[in-house]
Amino acid sequence: VAIAFQGVDLILHAGDIYTPVCLDWLETIAPVYAVEMWADAHFKEDPRVVNKTRVLNFEGHAIGLTHDLLVPGMAQEITEYSPLSKRFPPDADFPATLETVFGAAVDIVVFGHTHYAVIEEYQGILMLNPGSPSLPRQLRRLGQVAVLELEADHKSAEILELSTFS
């Protein structure tokens, strides 16, 4: 993970934080912003972690960060096998729907929960689930992380398989 994150400006953690020590270690690499489904119970005093959702602004982009992405109008979670383009009503306004989730307009969403790595752009929104470095696809093996590249007029993401950093 340290090699994959070498040179990053910040780290976004989309939940399933099993111990604060994980955040302490990540913070030796770069500043950490995190969410947790139950942050009020487990990370009450940790300013790096907020409960459920947050919106961060970097390089002219609004990033919605959440653990469990609950999108009104969608019954299934977003995975590589069930992309938004096949499941979200095509005539519905996805950016407006996300605004109800995050309380603000976003052009990037980083989410976790499923541990399935996904990058999908839909109706101008870049959707990113980085997977999991330690429990990808709910399997106990070396997993993946993601790197998000941001410039004022550009946004892109890449999934990095940790097994390639040996």
GIHUGI-V748587 format. One record per residue. N is the residue number from 1. RES is the residue in one letter. NEAR is the number of other C-alpha atoms within 12 Angstrom. Layout:
# GIHUGI-V748587
n=N res=RES near=NEAR
n=N res=RES near=NEAR
This chain:
# GIHUGI-V748587
n=1 res=V near=29
n=2 res=A near=19
n=3 res=I near=18
n=4 res=A near=26
n=5 res=F near=29
n=6 res=Q near=16
n=7 res=G near=16
n=8 res=V near=23
n=9 res=D near=21
n=10 res=L near=24
n=11 res=I near=35
n=12 res=L near=44
n=13 res=H near=44
n=14 res=A near=44
n=15 res=G near=42
n=16 res=D near=34
n=17 res=I near=32
n=18 res=Y near=18
n=19 res=T near=17
n=20 res=P near=25
n=21 res=V near=13
n=22 res=C near=22
n=23 res=L near=29
n=24 res=D near=20
n=25 res=W near=16
n=26 res=L near=29
n=27 res=E near=23
n=28 res=T near=20
n=29 res=I near=22
n=30 res=A near=20
n=31 res=P near=22
n=32 res=V near=29
n=33 res=Y near=34
n=34 res=A near=41
n=35 res=V near=40
n=36 res=E near=36
n=37 res=M near=30
n=38 res=W near=22
n=39 res=A near=28
n=40 res=D near=16
n=41 res=A near=14
n=42 res=H near=20
n=43 res=F near=26
n=44 res=K near=16
n=45 res=E near=13
n=46 res=D near=22
n=47 res=P near=17
n=48 res=R near=29
n=49 res=V near=36
n=50 res=V near=32
n=51 res=N near=30
n=52 res=K near=31
n=53 res=T near=38
n=54 res=R near=36
n=55 res=V near=31
n=56 res=L near=30
n=57 res=N near=21
n=58 res=F near=23
n=59 res=E near=18
n=60 res=G near=16
n=61 res=H near=26
n=62 res=A near=29
n=63 res=I near=35
n=64 res=G near=42
n=65 res=L near=45
n=66 res=T near=42
n=67 res=H near=36
n=68 res=D near=29
n=69 res=L near=36
n=70 res=L near=26
n=71 res=V near=28
n=72 res=P near=22
n=73 res=G near=20
n=74 res=M near=22
n=75 res=A near=14
n=76 res=Q near=20
n=77 res=E near=27
n=78 res=I near=35
n=79 res=T near=28
n=80 res=E near=24
n=81 res=Y near=17
n=82 res=S near=18
n=83 res=P near=24
n=84 res=L near=30
n=85 res=S near=23
n=86 res=K near=16
n=87 res=R near=23
n=88 res=F near=25
n=89 res=P near=19
n=90 res=P near=14
n=91 res=D near=12
n=92 res=A near=19
n=93 res=D near=19
n=94 res=F near=32
n=95 res=P near=30
n=96 res=A near=20
n=97 res=T near=25
n=98 res=L near=38
n=99 res=E near=25
n=100 res=T near=20
n=101 res=V near=26
n=102 res=F near=31
n=103 res=G near=19
n=104 res=A near=24
n=105 res=A near=25
n=106 res=V near=33
n=107 res=D near=37
n=108 res=I near=43
n=109 res=V near=49
n=110 res=V near=47
n=111 res=F near=46
n=112 res=G near=45
n=113 res=H near=35
n=114 res=T near=31
n=115 res=H near=34
n=116 res=Y near=32
n=117 res=A near=36
n=118 res=V near=36
n=119 res=I near=35
n=120 res=E near=31
n=121 res=E near=23
n=122 res=Y near=26
n=123 res=Q near=23
n=124 res=G near=21
n=125 res=I near=30
n=126 res=L near=34
n=127 res=M near=40
n=128 res=L near=46
n=129 res=N near=47
n=130 res=P near=44
n=131 res=G near=40
n=132 res=S near=35
n=133 res=P near=35
n=134 res=S near=25
n=135 res=L near=25
n=136 res=P near=26
n=137 res=R near=24
n=138 res=Q near=19
n=139 res=L near=16
n=140 res=R near=12
n=141 res=R near=16
n=142 res=L near=22
n=143 res=G near=28
n=144 res=Q near=31
n=145 res=V near=40
n=146 res=A near=36
n=147 res=V near=32
n=148 res=L near=33
n=149 res=E near=23
n=150 res=L near=24
n=151 res=E near=15
n=152 res=A near=14
n=153 res=D near=12
n=154 res=H near=17
n=155 res=K near=28
n=156 res=S near=25
n=157 res=A near=26
n=158 res=E near=24
n=159 res=I near=28
n=160 res=L near=27
n=161 res=E near=26
n=162 res=L near=25
n=163 res=S near=18
n=164 res=T near=14
n=165 res=F near=16
n=166 res=S near=10
